[in-house]
Amino acid sequence: MSTSKVTRTTQLDKTNILEEIEAILGSDFIKSITVPAENIPIIRYNRQKTQSLLMGVKEYGYRLDGIFASDLIQEIEINYILSNPEYIAFSDIILQVQIEKNLEQPSISNIFPNAQLLEENITHRMGVEFHRFDNSAEEEGLKICYPVILGRNKLNKEVTKIGILDDVHEKNGCISICTNRRNDKIDKIELTTGWYYSRTQPKLESLGNVLDASILFQNQYKNEAFSLNLAYILNLEKSLGITITNKVNHIRTLLAELDRIRSHLIWFETLAILLKHTPFARKIQNFVKKIERENQSAFNHSSLFDTILLGSVADISQTKAKNYFDFMEKVSVSISRTLGTFSRLNNIKENLTGIGNISKQKAYEAGLSGPALRASGNFVDTRKSQTYLSYLSGNIAQKWSLSGGINGDCYTRTMVRLSEIFESMKIASELLKGLSNYVLPTAKPVSIKDNQEFEHFTYTKVESPQGELGVIFKTEKEKKSKTLHTIRILTPDLRNFTSLSSILIG
C-alpha cells in the first residue's frame, strides 16, 4: 500500500476523517463505517486483513492507544483504538472486527509492540488466542542488555515481585526481576498479566448501579482514583446526554489541576527518597500535606476523590476560593524555590542525565503517554487536543502551555513534571481568582431515571497526571439501551507498562 503523509495544523471534522480513512484503507478492507454521536469513526473490517490494515494505518502516522473486546455470545468483538497526534484534535478512530470464538485473531504486536500485553489481557479474560508473527521478544523476555547491580540488602531473592498498581497481588500482575545468584546482576525482567481484567472489568460490568463504580476505583486505583472517576463521570454524562454548566466545568478543571500538582509532588518526594536526599523529601512531603489540608478545608476531601458528581461537583464558596487563591500564591513560590534547587543538584543531573533514553520515534511507536511521551519530543496532551472541561476557554487557555523536552532521558522527564507543576499552578490560580467572585451555586447532582437510555457507544479520555486515561461504554446491540454491556478502562499505567518490552530490549 502506498501512502503519503500530510502535515496537519488544523482540526478536522468528521467528514474529512472519513474521507481520509477511505483513502488510506481502500474499499476492500472495509465492511462498514459507523460514526457514533461523538464523531469517532468505527470501521468494521475483514479479519483476514488485520495485518495489512494495521500496517497501512501505522504508515500513515497512526499509533495504537488501546484494545478492548466485547463478548457477543456467538462472537468476540475486538476493537483497536488508534489516534494520530499530528492532528490537533478529533483523530481517534476505532478498527473493529468480529470473530468466531474458536478462531485465532492475528496479533498486531509485530506492528505495534505495545499490543502484546493488551492482547494477553484479552486472552486472560475471554480466551481469545492471538497468532503471533514474531515471538522473539516473548521468547527472550525483557532482558536488560547492560549490567544493573543491586546490593543484597535491596534485592535478596532470586525473583522479586513488584506490583504494577497499588496493592496488586503478585499472582494477578507484576514485574518479575530475575537476578543471577553469582553476581547479583539482573538477567531479565518479565511482565506477567491478568490484573487488568481480573481485578476490575468483571466488577464494573456486574454493578447494580453504574454510579457505584466510584467506590471500586477508590479501592483499587488509589493513585489514579480522581482522574478515573472524572473520566468515568464525564463519559456517563456524555452517554446520557447530561448538559454541564460553566461553573461545574471550571471547578472540575481546578480539581484536576490540584490533583496533578499533588501527584507530581508525591513523585518528586519519591525521587528524593530514592536518591537519598531526605531533607528535600521532607520538605516536599510537607508541601503535599499543606495542599491536602487546603483540599480538606475547601472541598471536604484531602485527595479530592468524592468531589465529582453526576451533572455536578463539590462547590466552593467565594471565601474559600479566595483563601485557597492566597495560599496558592504563597506556596507556589516555596515549591518553585525548593524543587528548582533540588533539580539543579549535581548528583541529580549525574544520576538522571542520559539514563533511560527514549527517542521521539520509539516513544511514539511504543504508545507512551503523559510526561514520558512529551519528554521525548512528542507534544501530545489531551487537555489541548480534546475540548473537555475549561482548558481551552477564555483566559484559562491563555494562562498555560504544554511542557515537554527532546532528550527523552530520566532528567528530561523529571523537568517536564517540574514544569507541569508550575503550569498547573497557573491554571489553578486563574480559576480560583474567578471563583472567588462567582456568586451562583453549582448545579445539583443528577439522578439516573429508570427509563433513561445509554448511547450505543461513548469514549471519553482525560489527561491524568500519569498520562491519557480513557473510559469506554458500549451497549449490547447497535442502538441505545437501558443497560451497559461493556465498560472498559484504558489507564496510562497500562499504556506505559506495555511499552517496557520495546524500550528495554536493546
Summary of the structure (lengths in Angstrom):
residues: 506
radius of gyration: 22.9
end to end distance: 29.9
largest distance: 69.4
contacts: 1615
relative contact order: 0.12
helix: 44%
strand: 17%
